[in-house]
Amino acid sequence: MRKPIVAGNWKMNLKLSQAKEMVEELLSFGNCPESVEAILIPNYLCLPLLSEKLKGTGYELGAQNMSSEDQGAFTGEISWDMLKEIGVSYCIIGHSERRTIYLENNSQIEKKLKKAVETGIKPILCVGESLEKRQAGEAKKRIEGQVHRALVGLDKDAIQDLVIAYEPIWAIGSGQAATPEDAEDMCRTIREWVEKDYGSDLADKMRILYGGSVKPENIADFMKKENIDGALVGGASLKAKDFHQMIEEVRND
């Protein structure tokens, strides 16, 4: 059985004082259950604070983005070794907001993913389609293309720890989630693509998440589906009580 993931992407929210309050409240409910992998993904400024607070609690720490370069004249970027030094184990690669707002293309995302797997950062690769692509019947083609471009040149051994998150662009932050059936259909498509290119062993092992207006009230409906192994959560991850409730909903012990 694939271990479920609840990953909370804080985006550009919560100052240090707010982050401290949130994490302390979250930990007041106890450590992370062993049957769930829960990942907190704050802004860069809060990473050192969370690294200290989360030690020994079972919670994992993630970053929202990383450079494909090791070091140098790259203003505003952050490297893999800077992240690892403060205890980051996961990193989101290719979030739809990076693709659409900051115009990251498939080539850049491919380079970032390669750097992550080379250096031991576990990537959460985000893929998703716009409403226009879905209405045109091109959603699956779009998703398969994004997965293929990100993984080109990587062998099976390199992506053992890869997590893929399906996040329909039209559902992110809109309050309008995809139906569990639509999400399952797309997550199954991703798993079938992985099986075709990398074999059934890796496809069966790989965890595929749904992201897009996931909240305590609907996460259980998504988790009932065979090919959905967890959630990439946005706004609902900012409140300790909500994040804890989602963890409780997905635990399978």
Buried (B, 14 or more C-beta within 10 A) or exposed (E): EBEBBBBBBBBEBBEEEEBBEBBEBBBEBEEBBEEBBBBBBBBBEBBBBBBEBBEEBEBBBBBBBBBBBEEEEEEEBBBBEBBBEBBBBBBBBBBBBBBEEEEBEBEBBBBBBBBBBEBEBBBBBBBBBBBEBBEEEBBBEBBBBBBEBBBEEBEEEBBEBBBBBBBBBBBBEEEEBBEBEBBBBBBBBBBBBBBEBBEEEBBEEBBBBBBBBBBBEBBEBBBEBEBBBBBBBBBBBBBBBBBBBBBBBBBEE
